Every structure is written in structure tokens, then in C-alpha cells.
Amino acid sequence: MINPAQIRPQMPVVCSKDKQFAKVDHVEGNKLKLTKDAKGEHHYIPLDWVKTVDDKVHMDRPGDAIMKAWTTSPGGSAE
């Protein structure tokens, strides 16, 4: 498991194909809160999906799968 303290605001979030699809707003509990999208909405994804952290937050799955499953509230249930 990764150390959430390594994750900082504005870090790029990249999918398993190394494509950036978001930026970090902050860590909120066991979720990663992403910066607002073009519609002004935040999205949340489980920290369990984070594979590694270096200068980017690397996810363990493709971006399209993440975007299908992310939620718009921290209590939401991602698949």
C-alpha cells in the first residue's frame, strides 16, 4: 500500500497506460479527491487504486475504467 502523505495537491494522476487524466486536489480519508473538471465537479477515487507515487500518482487501471467508476462525493461507492 502507498503512503498517502506522498500525495500532494496538483500532482498529475496517470492511468495504467501512463496518460494523465486528472490532478490531485487532496487526500480525503481513503479517497483521492481530484481537482474540478470542466463542469466544476470534483471526483473521488479509492486510494486502493493507486499503484505507485513518484512525481505522479500512478493508478492500477486504464483511465476510461476509472472515469466510469469514480464518484462525485467522498461517500460514493466506486466499483
NORLINCOR-V188408 format. One record per residue. RES is the residue in one letter. SS is DSSP state (~ for helix, > for strand, _ for the rest). NEAR is the number of other ideal C-beta (glycine too) atoms within 12 Angstrom. D_CENTER is the distance of its C-alpha to the mean C-alpha in Angstrom with 1 decimal. Layout:
BEGIN
res:RES ss:SS near:NEAR d_center:D_CENTER
res:RES ss:SS near:NEAR d_center:D_CENTER
END
This chain:
BEGIN
res:M ss:_ near:14 d_center:14.7
res:I ss:_ near:22 d_center:13.0
res:N ss:_ near:13 d_center:14.1
res:P ss:~ near:23 d_center:11.6
res:A ss:~ near:10 d_center:14.2
res:Q ss:~ near:20 d_center:13.3
res:I ss:_ near:32 d_center:10.1
res:R ss:_ near:21 d_center:11.6
res:P ss:_ near:17 d_center:11.2
res:Q ss:_ near:17 d_center:11.1
res:M ss:_ near:26 d_center:9.9
res:P ss:> near:25 d_center:9.0
res:V ss:> near:42 d_center:6.0
res:V ss:> near:29 d_center:8.3
res:C ss:_ near:27 d_center:9.1
res:S ss:_ near:20 d_center:12.0
res:K ss:_ near:16 d_center:14.4
res:D ss:_ near:18 d_center:13.3
res:K ss:_ near:19 d_center:12.7
res:Q ss:> near:22 d_center:10.4
res:F ss:> near:30 d_center:8.9
res:A ss:> near:31 d_center:7.2
res:K ss:> near:24 d_center:7.5
res:V ss:> near:34 d_center:6.6
res:D ss:> near:26 d_center:9.0
res:H ss:> near:23 d_center:9.3
res:V ss:> near:28 d_center:9.0
res:E ss:> near:24 d_center:10.9
res:G ss:_ near:15 d_center:12.7
res:N ss:_ near:19 d_center:10.9
res:K ss:> near:30 d_center:7.7
res:L ss:> near:39 d_center:4.8
res:K ss:> near:32 d_center:6.4
res:L ss:> near:35 d_center:5.9
res:T ss:_ near:23 d_center:9.4
res:K ss:_ near:14 d_center:11.9
res:D ss:_ near:16 d_center:12.6
res:A ss:_ near:8 d_center:16.2
res:K ss:_ near:8 d_center:17.2
res:G ss:_ near:9 d_center:16.2
res:E ss:_ near:19 d_center:13.6
res:H ss:_ near:25 d_center:10.5
res:H ss:_ near:34 d_center:7.9
res:Y ss:> near:32 d_center:6.4
res:I ss:> near:40 d_center:4.9
res:P ss:> near:29 d_center:7.1
res:L ss:~ near:30 d_center:7.3
res:D ss:~ near:18 d_center:9.9
res:W ss:~ near:30 d_center:7.9
res:V ss:> near:32 d_center:7.5
res:K ss:> near:21 d_center:10.8
res:T ss:> near:20 d_center:11.7
res:V ss:> near:25 d_center:11.3
res:D ss:_ near:16 d_center:14.0
res:D ss:_ near:16 d_center:14.0
res:K ss:> near:25 d_center:10.5
res:V ss:> near:39 d_center:7.5
res:H ss:> near:29 d_center:8.6
res:M ss:> near:39 d_center:7.4
res:D ss:_ near:23 d_center:10.5
res:R ss:_ near:27 d_center:11.0
res:P ss:_ near:18 d_center:11.9
res:G ss:~ near:27 d_center:10.0
res:D ss:~ near:15 d_center:12.6
res:A ss:~ near:19 d_center:12.1
res:I ss:~ near:34 d_center:8.4
res:M ss:~ near:24 d_center:9.6
res:K ss:~ near:15 d_center:12.6
res:A ss:~ near:22 d_center:11.2
res:W ss:_ near:33 d_center:8.5
res:T ss:> near:24 d_center:10.6
res:T ss:_ near:22 d_center:11.9
res:S ss:_ near:16 d_center:12.9
res:P ss:_ near:24 d_center:11.8
res:G ss:_ near:12 d_center:14.7
res:G ss:_ near:20 d_center:13.8
res:S ss:_ near:14 d_center:13.9
res:A ss:_ near:26 d_center:11.5
res:E ss:_ near:15 d_center:13.6
END
